[in-house]
Amino acid sequence: MSENLKTIRELAEELGVSKQAIQYHIKSLTNKTRQTNDKGIVVLSLEEQQFIRSKVDKQTNKNKTNDKQKDKETKWDIHNYLISELDEVKKNRDKQLAVKDKQLENKDSQISQMQNLLDQQQRLALQDKKLLEEYKAEIKDLKALAMPIREDEKDVSHQSETVPAQAKPKKWWQFKKRGQKND
C-alpha cells in the first residue's frame, strides 16, 4: 500500500482529534466507495487527507484570528480536492459514454440485420404468392383443355340415367336365412 494512504486512526492521531471527528468530515466528501487496505480498513487518499486537514484546521482556528495565508491554503486545498473529484467524475462519464456508444453501434447493426431478414421474408412471400397464382392459372388452363364429351357418349350417359336403379345387394346373413329355409 502507498505511504500516501492513511487510515482514519492514523490521520486522527496526526491531527490530534478523535476518529469520530475524522468520520464527521469524511461525510462532507463526495459519496463514493472508499479504498481499503489489505486488512479491509478504510484508507484516505492524499487529497482526502488534505481536505480533512483543512476542515480540522478551520475548526481549531475558529477561536483564534484567521490568518489570510491559512485561509488561502485551505481554499486552495478544497479547490484541488474538488478538481480531482471532478476529473474522476469526468473519467467515469467518458467510460460510460464509450460503453453506451458501443451498445448503440451493436443495436444499429442488429436493426440492419433484422431489416435485411424482413426484406428477405417479404420477397419470399411475394415469390410464393406468384407461384401460387401461376399454379392456379395452370390448373384453370388444364380444366379448360379437358376433352369435350362426344355425341355417342352423351347418349350412353342419358340411357344410364333412364335405366331403373338396380336392386340393392343383399347382406350375407340374408343369404344364410334363405339357405336355411330351403333345407
C-alpha positions in Angstrom: 0.0 0.0 0.0 1.3 3.5 -0.8 2.7 5.7 2.0 0.3 8.5 0.9 -2.7 6.5 2.1 -3.6 6.7 5.8 -6.2 5.1 7.9 -8.7 7.1 9.8 -7.0 6.3 13.1 -3.6 7.4 11.7 -4.9 10.7 10.5 -6.8 11.3 13.7 -3.6 10.8 15.8 -1.6 13.0 13.5 -4.1 15.8 13.7 -4.8 15.3 17.4 -8.5 14.7 17.0 -10.9 11.8 17.6 -11.7 9.2 14.9 -15.3 10.4 15.1 -14.2 13.9 14.1 -12.4 12.5 11.1 -15.5 10.4 10.2 -17.7 13.5 10.5 -15.5 15.3 7.9 -15.5 12.2 5.7 -19.3 12.7 5.4 -18.7 16.0 3.7 -16.6 14.3 1.0 -18.4 13.2 -2.2 -20.2 9.9 -1.9 -18.1 7.2 -3.4 -16.6 3.9 -2.5 -13.7 4.2 -0.2 -10.4 2.5 -0.7 -9.4 -0.2 1.8 -6.1 -1.7 2.6 -5.3 -5.5 2.6 -6.9 -5.8 6.0 -10.1 -4.2 4.9 -9.6 -1.0 6.8 -10.7 2.3 5.1 -7.8 4.4 3.9 -7.8 8.0 2.7 -6.1 9.4 -0.3 -3.7 12.4 -0.2 -6.4 14.7 -1.5 -8.9 13.5 1.1 -6.4 13.9 3.9 -5.7 17.5 2.8 -9.4 18.2 2.7 -9.9 16.8 6.2 -6.8 18.7 7.5 -8.2 21.9 6.1 -11.5 21.3 7.8 -9.9 20.4 11.1 -7.6 23.4 10.9 -10.6 25.6 10.2 -12.4 24.3 13.3 -9.4 24.7 15.6 -8.7 28.2 14.3 -12.2 29.4 15.0 -11.3 30.8 18.4 -8.0 32.3 17.0 -7.8 35.0 14.5 -7.8 33.7 11.0 -4.6 34.2 9.1 -5.2 35.2 5.5 -2.4 32.8 4.3 -4.0 29.8 6.0 -7.4 30.7 4.7 -6.0 30.8 1.2 -4.3 27.4 1.7 -7.5 26.0 3.0 -9.4 27.3 0.0 -6.6 26.0 -2.3 -6.8 22.5 -0.7 -10.5 22.4 -1.1 -10.3 23.6 -4.6 -7.7 21.0 -5.5 -9.7 18.2 -3.9 -12.9 19.3 -5.8 -10.9 19.5 -9.1 -9.6 15.9 -8.5 -13.1 14.7 -7.8 -14.5 16.4 -10.9 -11.7 14.8 -13.0 -12.7 11.4 -11.6 -16.3 12.0 -12.4 -15.4 13.1 -16.0 -13.4 9.9 -16.5 -16.3 7.8 -15.3 -18.7 9.7 -17.5 -16.4 9.2 -20.5 -16.1 5.5 -19.9 -19.9 5.2 -19.6 -20.4 7.1 -22.8 -17.9 4.9 -24.6 -19.8 1.8 -23.4 -23.1 3.4 -24.5 -21.7 4.3 -27.9 -20.6 0.7 -28.4 -24.0 -0.6 -27.3 -25.7 1.8 -29.8 -23.4 0.5 -32.6 -24.4 -3.1 -31.8 -28.1 -2.2 -31.8 -27.7 -0.4 -35.1 -26.1 -3.5 -36.7 -28.8 -5.7 -35.2 -31.5 -3.4 -36.6 -30.0 -3.5 -40.1 -29.8 -7.4 -39.9 -33.4 -7.5 -38.8 -34.4 -5.2 -41.7 -32.5 -7.5 -44.2 -34.2 -10.5 -42.8 -37.6 -8.8 -43.1 -36.9 -7.8 -46.7 -35.9 -11.4 -47.5 -39.1 -12.7 -45.8 -41.2 -10.3 -47.8 -39.5 -11.2 -51.1 -40.1 -14.9 -50.4 -43.7 -14.4 -49.5 -44.2 -12.5 -52.8 -42.5 -15.3 -54.7 -44.8 -17.8 -53.0 -47.8 -15.7 -54.0 -46.7 -15.5 -57.6 -46.1 -19.3 -57.7 -49.5 -19.9 -56.2 -51.1 -17.7 -58.8 -49.2 -19.5 -61.6 -50.3 -22.9 -60.3 -53.9 -21.7 -60.2 -53.7 -20.4 -63.8 -52.2 -23.8 -64.9 -55.0 -25.7 -63.2 -57.6 -23.5 -64.8 -55.9 -24.0 -68.2 -55.9 -27.8 -67.7 -59.6 -27.8 -66.8 -60.3 -25.8 -70.0 -58.3 -28.3 -72.0 -60.4 -31.2 -70.7 -61.7 -33.2 -73.7 -65.3 -32.4 -74.6 -67.9 -35.3 -74.4 -68.7 -36.8 -77.8 -72.3 -37.2 -79.0 -72.5 -41.0 -78.7 -71.1 -40.8 -75.1 -73.9 -38.3 -74.3 -76.5 -40.8 -75.5 -75.0 -43.5 -73.3 -75.0 -41.2 -70.3 -78.7 -40.4 -70.9 -79.5 -44.0 -71.2 -77.9 -44.9 -67.9 -79.9 -42.1 -66.3 -83.2 -43.6 -67.6 -82.3 -47.2 -66.6 -84.1 -48.1 -63.3 -81.9 -48.4 -60.3 -80.7 -51.9 -59.7 -81.8 -53.8 -56.6 -79.6 -53.4 -53.6 -77.3 -56.3 -52.9 -78.3 -58.4 -50.0 -76.3 -58.9 -46.9 -74.6 -62.2 -46.2 -76.9 -63.0 -43.3 -79.9 -62.8 -45.6 -78.3 -65.4 -47.8 -77.9 -67.7 -44.8 -81.5 -67.3 -43.8 -82.7 -68.3 -47.3 -80.4 -71.2 -47.3 -81.9 -72.5 -44.1 -85.5 -72.1 -45.4 -84.7 -74.2 -48.4 -83.2 -77.0 -46.4 
